[in-house]
Amino acid sequence: METTTHQTHPVSTYLTIWMLLFVLSTFSYLVDFFQLEGTMRWFLILLFMFLKAGLIISVFMHMKWERLAIRSAILFPPVALLVFVALMVIESNYVANTRISAFAPVAFVAHE
């Protein structure tokens, strides 16, 4: 009969992560409380969101303790999709700006 070992993690690890999640959530709410606007607002909101998601995935979903092959197989496709979306956004801005400059209405000058 084979014996299996069960890996347990200290409770302090989970309490530390919960505290970090609480602090990051507080920072997210402070972005709205201080009424930040524009690029800074969205940068901070996305930063805190990605940090919280990373903590949850790594500790509560046990990715921190998985093999590199499994981590790569799970994390590589979303990262590749984000890169492709970023490239499409850059391309769409280029196309939009080119169309605006090429097809902009020409001011008609009245001939005398």
C-alpha positions as CSV (number, residue, x, y, z in Angstrom):
1,M,0.0,0.0,0.0
2,E,1.4,3.3,-0.9
3,T,1.4,6.3,1.4
4,T,0.8,9.8,0.3
5,T,2.0,12.9,2.0
6,H,-0.3,15.8,2.5
7,Q,1.3,19.2,2.2
8,T,-0.1,21.8,4.6
9,H,0.8,25.5,4.6
10,P,1.0,27.6,7.8
11,V,-2.0,29.7,8.6
12,S,0.3,32.8,8.9
13,T,0.8,32.6,5.1
14,Y,-3.0,32.9,4.5
15,L,-3.4,35.6,7.1
16,T,-0.6,37.6,5.5
17,I,-2.2,37.3,2.1
18,W,-5.6,38.3,3.5
19,M,-4.0,41.4,5.1
20,L,-2.3,42.3,1.8
21,L,-5.6,41.9,0.0
22,F,-7.3,44.2,2.5
23,V,-4.6,46.8,2.1
24,L,-4.7,46.7,-1.7
25,S,-8.5,46.9,-1.6
26,T,-8.2,49.9,0.7
27,F,-5.9,51.6,-1.9
28,S,-8.4,50.8,-4.6
29,Y,-11.2,52.6,-2.7
30,L,-8.9,55.5,-1.9
31,V,-8.5,56.1,-5.7
32,D,-12.2,56.8,-5.8
33,F,-12.2,58.6,-2.5
34,F,-9.6,61.1,-3.7
35,Q,-11.5,61.4,-7.0
36,L,-8.5,60.7,-9.2
37,E,-9.3,61.1,-12.9
38,G,-7.8,60.2,-16.2
39,T,-4.9,57.9,-16.9
40,M,-3.7,57.9,-13.3
41,R,-7.0,56.6,-12.1
42,W,-7.2,53.7,-14.6
43,F,-3.5,52.9,-14.1
44,L,-4.0,52.6,-10.3
45,I,-7.2,50.6,-10.6
46,L,-5.6,48.1,-13.0
47,L,-2.4,47.9,-10.9
48,F,-4.3,47.1,-7.7
49,M,-6.6,44.6,-9.6
50,F,-3.6,42.7,-11.1
51,L,-1.8,42.7,-7.8
52,K,-4.8,41.2,-6.0
53,A,-5.4,38.7,-8.7
54,G,-1.8,37.6,-8.6
55,L,-1.9,37.1,-4.9
56,I,-5.2,35.1,-5.1
57,I,-3.9,32.9,-7.9
58,S,-0.5,32.3,-6.4
59,V,-1.6,31.4,-2.8
60,F,-5.3,30.5,-2.7
61,M,-5.2,28.6,-6.0
62,H,-1.8,27.1,-5.0
63,M,0.0,28.1,-8.1
64,K,3.0,29.2,-6.0
65,W,3.7,25.6,-5.2
66,E,3.1,24.1,-8.6
67,R,5.7,23.0,-11.1
68,L,7.0,25.4,-13.6
69,A,5.5,23.5,-16.5
70,I,2.0,23.7,-15.1
71,R,2.4,27.4,-14.2
72,S,3.7,28.1,-17.7
73,A,0.8,26.2,-19.3
74,I,-1.8,28.1,-17.3
75,L,-0.2,31.6,-17.4
76,F,1.3,31.8,-20.9
77,P,-2.0,31.9,-22.9
78,P,-3.6,34.8,-21.1
79,V,-0.3,36.8,-21.3
80,A,0.0,36.0,-25.0
81,L,-3.6,37.2,-25.5
82,L,-2.9,40.5,-23.6
83,V,0.2,41.1,-25.9
84,F,-2.0,40.5,-29.0
85,V,-4.7,42.8,-27.7
86,A,-2.1,45.5,-27.0
87,L,-0.7,45.1,-30.6
88,M,-4.3,45.4,-32.0
89,V,-4.9,48.6,-30.0
90,I,-1.7,50.1,-31.3
91,E,-2.6,49.1,-34.9
92,S,-6.2,50.5,-34.5
93,N,-4.9,53.8,-33.3
94,Y,-2.6,54.0,-36.2
95,V,-5.4,53.2,-38.7
96,A,-7.8,55.7,-37.1
97,N,-5.2,58.5,-37.1
98,T,-4.3,57.8,-40.7
99,R,-7.9,57.9,-41.8
100,I,-8.5,61.1,-39.9
101,S,-5.5,62.8,-41.5
102,A,-6.2,61.4,-45.0
103,F,-10.0,61.9,-45.1
104,A,-10.3,65.1,-43.0
105,P,-12.7,67.6,-44.5
106,V,-10.8,70.2,-46.5
107,A,-11.8,73.7,-45.7
108,F,-13.5,75.2,-48.8
109,V,-12.2,78.5,-49.8
110,A,-14.7,80.7,-51.5
111,H,-13.5,81.9,-54.9
112,E,-13.9,85.5,-55.6
